[in-house]
Amino acid sequence: MRPLTVQFPVTSDCVCHTGWQQKRARKLLNIKHNAHCTRSLRQRVSMAAKWRELRQSPQVTAKALEQTEETSWRAKDDTAFVAQHQAITQSRWKSFFTTRYDREIFAVLFPALLAIFLDPVMILVDTAIVGRLGTLPLAAVGLSNLLFFFCTVFFSFLLVVTTPRVASAVANQDLEEASLTTAHTLMVGAVCGVLLGTALWHGAPSLVAVLRPDAAVYALAVPHLQMKALACPAAVLMFVAVGAFRGFKDTTTPLIASAAANAVNLSLDLFFVFVAGWGVIGAASAATIGQYVGLATMLFMLWRKGVLRLSDLKTLPSPRELLPMAQAGFGLAFCIAAIMCSVVGATTIATGLGAVTLAAHTVVKNIVDYANNIFGTFSTVAQSLVASELGKGNAVDAQGVLIRLLQIGFATGSLVSLALLLLQGRLIALFTSDAQVIAQATAILPLIAFVMPFAPFATSLEGTLLGALEIPHVAIRTILSATVSCSFLYWANMQHIGLLGVWSGLVLVIFLNMLCDIWKMTSSSSPFVKVIDEPSTYKPDKSQ
């Protein structure tokens, strides 16, 4: 939008009795106003205050104020802007004492939490079945699953891209747009899945060799990974399907699909491994079939609930739609790579400190990973609910949902922190009976307990920014935080601080990310301010 310059000549319509009144009126009237190019929120509020002063001034008549329709509309735009800005400011305090968002939050949060508890149980059962085959098959399957996870997690950007777009369409009651978005993202996911599966099938020997396993483990891990490669299309498409349901604030259907997939996986696992005698190939076959059963369940429910119309699958996505997906993919890929560098660097340093320290590091990492999986559900809720409110152009409720989610997250993290402090010795004993490992791991738990209240706080902020498609900010701050973390890890290793230095470097990532996100959410470039300032989502009625 071009800059709007309001030039009012002071004529007989402006009743100015003295020279200084005439000068003051001309100063108030000749306002250079560009609403959508103003970077400072404070500047814009100040401009709106000037307009209100101008409208209430006895020296200026209504005829001068309404000299042009465009000028009058802009004055109303600023007045409405200030009203929304004041509502947002007031909501920051009111939302601390309200529970009006709790029902909607917990409706999304509880199914997501159940899915978090379900998946580790099924992984433990699957591991127990393979473990009956011996140590070598167990090591091979663990190595293969790790590589499969690292290859597929890079395509989780499809989930992040799908959720806010579907949520925005649903918020505006445009189910056709929601279906078209889902269909086009499914097409992109299908192509990515097929390409990934093909590359993983042919590259499995090289990928496994990079980790330098024993010859016997290598011989079992390669065919297992190749069989899992057939599940790549299903795994990638599941990201899209889950994102579409999150856009509808539905986390129950993905839970049902996950339960169905795990039930099939478990049944076929028992049959293929113990009855058919297929060994690790049978375990991989069961997991692959289970993935496609889960995908089929999700696609059927998408169609049945009207989220996906089959006719939309006949139209191809335009380059304009593909560009944001590619940008999001690159941004999130850099995020994942940056975090992996920090984690790998920390593990490498822990390995160099000896077997006891590495074992203690592994135990603490398992506890932290499980807690992070639980706290990740707060990001899911933020992506779904905040994206929906922003899609409506409702910045007040979007901020209210976020503040309430931050409260619930901080309380949940505090409970987890208290449990860690009270049960630290018994908790570590569940993983090992070595006294030296227990001593080293227990020494780190107070630091982990200190971080726990802030972890769901950070994931809620991150989920809000992802729901608002602020992926460039998330990517840049993650890369910067990981760089600082790696530098600190290097310094801690040179100073021989030990395992405490390793975990201090990892914790640094969480706090730096959180501080960057707080700065983003409170600045003039906050998604809440953009909703008001964006013409596509906020256009006041000219008739008001």
N, C-alpha and C positions, 0 to 999 in steps of 0.2 A: 504494500500500500504506500502511495506517495506521501511525503510529509505534508501535513495540513497546516497552512499558515493563516491565522485568523487576523484579518486587518479590518478594523472598524474605524472609519473616519468619525471624529467627534463633531457632530453636526448639531442642529437645533433640537434633534431628538434626544440628545444627551443633555440633560439640564445640569450644567456646571456653573455655579454662581461665581466662582473665583478662579484665578489662574492655577493655583496649586490643585484645586479640585479637578480642573480640566486636565492637568498633567497626570494626576493620579488615575483618572478614568482612562486616559489614553494608554497608560502603562498597563492597566488591567486588561484592556481590550485587545491590545496588540500582542497577543500571546502566540509564539511559535510552538505549535503543538504537533507532535508526532507520537501518537499513543503506542504504536506497535514497534517503534524503533528505540524507545526509551529503555535503557539498560537498568537504571536504578529504580527499584520499587519506591523508595522514598521520594524520588523526583516526581514520579507519576502521581503519588498521593498528594504531593504538594501542589501539582498542577490542578488536580481536581478540587482542592481546597480553594484555589484562586478562582476557579469557575463558580463555586458556590458563593464566594464573597462577591463576585461580579454580579451574579443573579440577584443577590439580596441588597445590592447597593442602591440607595435612593437617588443617586446621581445619574443612574442609567435606566432608561425606560425599556419596556418589553420590546418595543419596535426595534431598538438597536440590537438587543440580544437575539432576536429571531430574524435578523436581516437575511440570513441564508439558511436553507434547510440543513445543509451539511454541517454548518457550525452548530446549529441547535442539536443535531443528533450526536455530535461529538461531546457536547456538554453533558448530555444524558448518559452517554457511554461512561464518562469519567465518574459521574455521580453513582451509577450502578456499580462501577469498579470499586469505589470506596466502600459502598455498602457491603459487597462481598468480602473485601479485605478486612473490614471490621468484624464481619461474621466469622471469618477464619481465625482472627486473633482471639475473639471471645471463645471460640470452640476449643482452643488449646487448653483453656482452664475448665470449661464445662465438661469436656470429655474425661477429665480426671475423676469426675464424680458421677458418671453415668454408666449404666450397663445396657443401654439400648442396642448396642452392637453385639452383645455377647451371644445371643441366639444364633445370629448369622455366622459369627466367627466359629463357634463350636460345631455348627453343622458342617463346616468344611474341615475343621481341625481334627475331630475325632476319627472319621474314616481314614484320614491320612496317617494318623498315629497308629491305628490298627494295622495298616499296611506296613508301616515301619517295623512293628513287632512280628508280623507274619513272615516277612521275607527272611530275617535271620534264623528263625526256627526252621524254615524249610531248607536253608543252606546247611544248617547243622545236621539235619536228617540226611540230606544228600551226601554230605561229607562222611557221615557214619556208614552209609551204605558202601561208598567207594573205599572207605578205610578197611572194610572187611576183605578187600582184594589184596591188601598188603601196603607196605610203606611206599614202594615205588609208584604204584598207580595213584596213591593219594597225592604224592608230590607232583606227579605229572598233571593231574586234574587241577590242582591248585595253581600251577604255573600257567596252564592253558586258560583257566578262568580269569586270571589276572590280565593276560594279554587281550582277551576278548573284551573285558571291561574297559581297558584303556583305549581300545580301538573304537568302541561304540559310544563312549561318553562324550566324544568330541561333537557328536551329532545331537546332543541335548539342546543345542540352540533352537532346534525346530519346536521344542516344547515352549521355550521362552518367547519365540516369535508368535506362536499360535495363540497362547492364552490371552494376551491383551487385545489382540485383534478380534477374536471371537467375543471376548467380554464386552468390548466397545460396541460391536454390532448388536449383541443381545440387549445391552443397556438402552440402545436406541430402537429396540423392537424390530430390528431388520434381520429376520431369520434367513432371508435369501442371501444376504452378504455373509452371514456366519457360515452357512452351508458352502458357499463358494470359496471362502477363505480356507475352510477345512479341506475341501476337495483339492484345491490347488496345492496346499501344503502336503497332502498325502501323496500327490504326484511327485513332488520334489523329494519327499522321503523315500518313495519307492525307487527312484533313480539312484539316490545316495546309498540306499541299502544294497541294491544289486551290485553297484560298483565296489562298495566296501567288501561285500561277501566274496566277490571275484578276486579282489586284491588279497584278501586274507587267506583264501584257499591256496593261491599260488605262492604267497609270501610266508606261509606258516613255517616252513623249515628254516628260513632265514631269521624270522622273528624269535623263534625258540632258541636258535643257536646264539643269538645276541646275549642271552642270559647265561650261557655257558653251563647248562646242566650236565649231569652224568649221561653217558651213552644210553643206559637203560631208561632213564627218565625221558631223554630226548625221543627215543623210539616210541614211547607211549604218548607223549605230549603232542607230537605233530599230528597224528591222525585224530586225536581228540579235538584239537583246535580246528582242523579242517572240517570236521563234522559240525562243530559249533558255527563255522563260517556260513553254513547254510541258513542259520537263524538270523543273520544280519538284517535282511529286509524286514523281518518281523520285529526285531529289536528297535530299529530306527522308526518304523511306522508307529510303534507303541508310543514313542515320544509325542508324535502328532496327535494321536487319539487321546492321550492323557491331557495334553494341552487344550484340546477342544472341550473336553468335559470340565476342566478347570475354568474355562471361560464361561461355562454355564453354572459355575459354583457347585459342581457335582464331583465329589471325590469318593462317593459311595460306589458308583459303577466301576471305576478302575480297581477298587478293592475287590469287588465281586469277580472281575476278570482275572485279577492276580490270584485269587483263591482257586479259581477253576484251573488256571495254568499250573499252579503248584500241585493241585490234586492229581492232574494228569501226569505231571512230571514224576511225582512220587510213585504212582501206580506202575507206570512204564519202567521206572528205574528198578523197582523190585523185580519185575518180569524179565527185562533185558539182561540184568546183571546176574541174578541168581537162577532163573529158569532157563533162559536162552543161552546164558554163558558168554555174552558178548563183551564183558569186561568194560574197559573205559569207553569203547566205542558205543556200547549200550547206554552208558550214562550220558554221553553226549547226544545220542539219538533221542533219549527221553527228554532232555532239556530242550532240544530243538523243536520237537513236536509240541511240548508244553508252551513254548513261545508262540507258535502259530495258533494254538487253541485260545490262548489269551487274546491274541490279535483278532481272531475271528469273533470272539465274544464282544470285544470293544467295537468293532466295525458294525456288527449286528445291532448293538445298542445305540450306536450313533444314528443308524438308519431308522430304527424303531422310534426313537425319541424325536425324530425330525431334525436332528443336528446336521445330518448329511443327506442330501438328495442325490440319487444316482445320476440324474441328468446333468448335474454339475461336473461329474467326472469326464464328460465328453468335451469340455472346454479346457484348453491349455492355458496355463498362467502366462501373463504378459511379462516382458522384460522389466516393466516398472514394479511388478510384484516380486520378481526374482532378486532385484538389486538389494532391497532391505534384508532379505534372507541371507544373501551372501555377506553383506556387511556385518550382520549379527553373527554369522558363523565364524568369520575371521576374528571378530572381537572376543567372543566367548572361547574360541580356540586358544587365543593368546592368554586369556585368563586361566584356563585349565593348565596350559603349559607352564605359566608362571608359578602357580601353586604346586605343581608337580616338581618343579625345580627346588622349591623350598623344602618339600617333604623328602625328596631324594637326597638333597644335601644334608638334611638333619640325620637321615638314616645312615648315610655314609660316615658322618662324623661319629655317630653312636657305634657303628661297626668297628671303627678304629680304636674305640675306647675299651674293647674287650667283649668277650662273650657274655659276661654277667651284665654289663651295662646295656648291651644290645637286647638281651632278654628283658631287662627292666623297661627299656624304651618300647619294646613290642607290646608289653602288657599295658603300659600307660596309653599307647596309641590305640589299642583295641577299645579301651574304655572311652577315650575321647571320640573315636570314630562313631561308636554307638550313640553317644550323647549328641554328636553333631547330626546324626541321622534323625534323631528325635527333634532337635531344634530346627532342622531343615523344613519341617512341616509348617513352621511360622512363615517361612518364605513362600510356601505354597499358598497359604491363606492370604498373604499380602498381595501376591500376584493376581489371585482370583478376585478378591473383594475390592481392593483399591483400584485395580484396572477397570472394574465394572463401574465404580463411582466416577472415575475420571472420564470414562466413556460417556457418561451422562452429562459431563460438564459440572458435576457437583463436587467442588473442591472442599466444601465444608465437611461433608460426610466422609469423603476420602481421608481427610486429615483426622477426623474423629475415629475412624476405623483403625488407622495406623497407631494413634496414641493409645487406644485401648489395647491393641495387639502388643504394643511395647510393654504395657503394664503387665499383661498376662505372661508375656515371655520372660520379663524380669523376675516375676514371682516364681515361675516354673524353674528358671535357672537357679534361683536362690534355694529352692527345695533340693535340687540336684546337688548343689554345692554343699548344703548341710548334710546330705546323705553321704557324700564322699568323705567329709571330715569325720563323721561318726563311725563309718564302716570301712575306713581305709585299710586297716590290717586284714579284716575278713574278706574284703573285696579282692585284694591282691592275692590272697591265699586260694581263691577260686581258680586262678590261672597257673600258679606254681607253688611248690613247697620248698624251694630253695631259699634259705634264710638271707643270703646276700642279695638275691634279686628282690625279695620282699622289702628289704631295708632300703635299697636304692629307689624302688618304685614308690614306696611310702614317702620318701623325702620329696618327691616331685608333686604328690597329690595336693598339698596346700596351694601351690601355684595354680594347678588345674582348677581347684575349687574356687579360687579367686576369680578366675575367668568365666566360670559357668554362668553367672547371672547376666553377663554381657553378651554371651554367644547368641541366644535367641533375639536379643536386642539388635545385634548386628545383622542377623539373617532376615529379620523383619524389614529393616531399612533396605537391605539389598533386594528383597523380594518386591518392595514398593518401586524401587528404581527400575527393576527389570519389567515389572508390570506396566510402567510408564515408557518402556522402550528406551531408557537412558543407558543403552548398552555401551556407547563410547566412554561415558564417565566410569562405568563399572570396570571396563577393560583397562583404562588408563590408571585408575587408582589401584587396581589389583597388581598390575605390573610394577608400579612404583613401590607398593608395600612389599611385594615379593623381593624386589631388588634390595630394599633396606634390610629385609629379613636375612637374605643370603649374605649381605655384607656383615651383619651382626654375627651370624653363625661362623663366618670366617674369623672374625675378631675373637669370638668366644673360644674357638678351637685353638687359636694361637696363644690365648691367655690360659689355656688348660682349665677352663671353668667346669668342664664335665657335662653331665646330663642336664644339670640345671641350666646351663648356657644354651644347650640344644633346644629345650622346651621354651626358654625365654625368647629365642628367635622365632619359634613357631607361633607363640602367643602374640608376638609383635604384629603379625599379619592381621589378626583379628582386630586389634585396637586401632591400627592405622586405617584399615578399611572402614571401621565404624566412625572414626573421626572425619574421614573424607565424606562419608555419606551424610553425617549430621551437617557438615558445612553445606553440602549440596541441597539438602532439604530446607535449610533455613536461609538460603541465598535468594536473590531475585530470579535465578534460573531454576528454582524449584518446580517440579511438575505441577504442584498446586497453583502456583502463580501462572504457569503457562496455560493452564486450563482456562483461567479468566482472561488472559491476555491474547489467546489464540482466536482469531476471527472465526475459524471453522467450528469452534465449540462454544464460543460466547459471543452472541450478538444481541444486544438489547433491543427491545421492541421500540421502533421509532414513534409509535403512537403514544407511548407512555409520557 
